Amino acid sequence: MSRNDRRRVAYKARRDAHKCVSCGASLPEGDTRCMCEECRQRNREFYREYRELLTKLHRCPHCGKPVDDKDYKLCSACRKKDREEKRNKHDGQK
């Protein structure tokens, strides 16, 4: 069994047992999330710093590709996708 397989099995077992998928701590009753508050905070902080690093390196924080226009944070493909999603969301509300 590969490392990824073991992680996938552990993730599923913890999720089914209503435990934090990261550290294994028991989650509060009625909580629908899969991570405890401490792990969520740690995860949120890590990805915030990672996105900041990508931005400093002129990389798209969504996909990691080089940003083609330095006036934007996202690459052209992610800007296009984001624009379409916003347009579809707006059209769906009418």
C-alpha positions, 0 to 999 in steps of 0.5 A: 500500500502506497503512502497516498493510499494510507493517507486516503484510508486514514482520511476516510476513517477519521471523517467517518468517525467524525474526527479531525482529518488532520490531527484525529481530535474529536469534533464537537457534536453537530459540527459539519466540518472535517477539521478542528478549529486549531487545524483550520487556523493552521491550514488557513495561515499556511495557505495565506502565506503561500498565496502571498509568496506566489504573488511576490513571485508574480505567480497566479495564486490559483494555479501557480502559473506565471502572471502574464500581465503584472497589473493583475494578481491572476493569470489570464486563464484564471481571470477569464474563468473567474469572470465567467463564474461571476457572470454565471452567478449574476445571471442565475440570480435574476 
